[in-house]
Amino acid sequence: MKLYFAAFLPSVFVVGLVAGAPAATFAALLTIPLVWWAFVPPFFQFSSLTSADADSINLFFLLAVFLIGLADLCRQTAAIVSRGGLKSSGDSAATNPQ
């Protein structure tokens, strides 16, 4: 399997961390035609995809969805931590003296 998209996976994750899920989704969708045009032979022209190339695109799409979700969870966790963490209300069942 050719790893045409290997360099773009970390960049999708970093874009997801810095700019959020919509920007990372846009970056991932923009990556697919860019790689198809620039890195899939014949270079710098669009040609029909082989089944291996289509599998590479599908694998990239699957991993990009996973990384975008992970980056969004990291952003939400960082926002919670920057606010001072989760606050307990003091009324939980574990600390109720009844």
SULVEN-V65396 format. One record per residue. N is the residue number from 1. RES is the residue in one small letter. PHI is phi in radians with two decimals (none if undefined). OMEGA is omega in whole degrees, -180 to 180 (NA if undefined). NEAR is the number of other C-alpha atoms within 8 Angstrom. Layout:
N/RES/PHI/OMEGA/NEAR + N/RES/PHI/OMEGA/NEAR
This chain:
1/m/none/177/4 + 2/k/-1.42/-178/5 + 3/l/-1.78/-179/6 + 4/y/-1.13/-172/9 + 5/f/-1.70/-172/10 + 6/a/-1.06/-179/7 + 7/a/-1.29/-176/7 + 8/f/-1.55/-179/8 + 9/l/-1.12/177/12 + 10/p/-1.09/180/8 + 11/s/-1.19/176/8 + 12/v/-1.12/178/15 + 13/f/-1.12/-179/13 + 14/v/-1.14/177/9 + 15/v/-1.09/177/12 + 16/g/-1.12/178/16 + 17/l/-1.21/-173/11 + 18/v/-1.40/-171/6 + 19/a/-1.92/178/9 + 20/g/1.87/-175/12 + 21/a/-1.14/179/11 + 22/p/-1.10/179/8 + 23/a/-1.19/178/10 + 24/a/-1.17/176/14 + 25/t/-1.12/177/10 + 26/f/-1.09/179/8 + 27/a/-1.10/179/10 + 28/a/-1.17/179/11 + 29/l/-1.19/177/8 + 30/l/-1.31/-179/8 + 31/t/-1.18/-175/9 + 32/i/-1.06/178/9 + 33/p/-1.20/178/8 + 34/l/-1.11/180/9 + 35/v/-1.18/179/11 + 36/w/-1.03/-178/9 + 37/w/-1.33/-169/11 + 38/a/-1.64/-171/9 + 39/f/-2.03/179/10 + 40/v/-1.52/-180/10 + 41/p/-1.13/-5/4 + 42/p/-1.26/-171/7 + 43/f/-1.24/176/8 + 44/f/1.05/170/7 + 45/q/-2.79/179/7 + 46/f/-1.46/176/7 + 47/s/-2.39/-180/5 + 48/s/-1.18/-178/4 + 49/l/-1.52/172/7 + 50/t/-1.43/179/6 + 51/s/-1.17/177/6 + 52/a/-1.17/177/8 + 53/d/-1.16/177/10 + 54/a/-1.14/176/9 + 55/d/-1.13/177/8 + 56/s/-1.12/178/13 + 57/i/-1.15/179/10 + 58/n/-1.12/178/8 + 59/l/-1.14/177/8 + 60/f/-1.07/180/10 + 61/f/-1.07/179/9 + 62/l/-1.10/180/8 + 63/l/-1.19/178/9 + 64/a/-1.15/177/12 + 65/v/-1.08/178/8 + 66/f/-1.09/-178/8 + 67/l/-1.21/177/12 + 68/i/-1.15/176/14 + 69/g/-1.11/178/9 + 70/l/-1.14/178/8 + 71/a/-1.13/178/14 + 72/d/-1.17/176/12 + 73/l/-1.11/177/8 + 74/c/-1.13/178/9 + 75/r/-1.11/179/10 + 76/q/-1.14/178/8 + 77/t/-1.14/178/8 + 78/a/-1.11/178/8 + 79/a/-1.17/178/8 + 80/i/-1.15/-179/10 + 81/v/-1.16/-180/9 + 82/s/-1.20/176/7 + 83/r/-1.43/179/6 + 84/g/1.87/178/6 + 85/g/1.48/179/7 + 86/l/-1.37/180/6 + 87/k/-1.74/177/4 + 88/s/-1.52/-178/6 + 89/s/-1.47/-180/5 + 90/g/1.48/-177/5 + 91/d/-1.91/-178/7 + 92/s/-1.31/-178/8 + 93/a/-1.17/-178/5 + 94/a/-1.26/-178/4 + 95/t/-1.93/-180/7 + 96/n/-1.32/-176/7 + 97/p/-1.32/-177/3 + 98/q/-1.18/NA/2
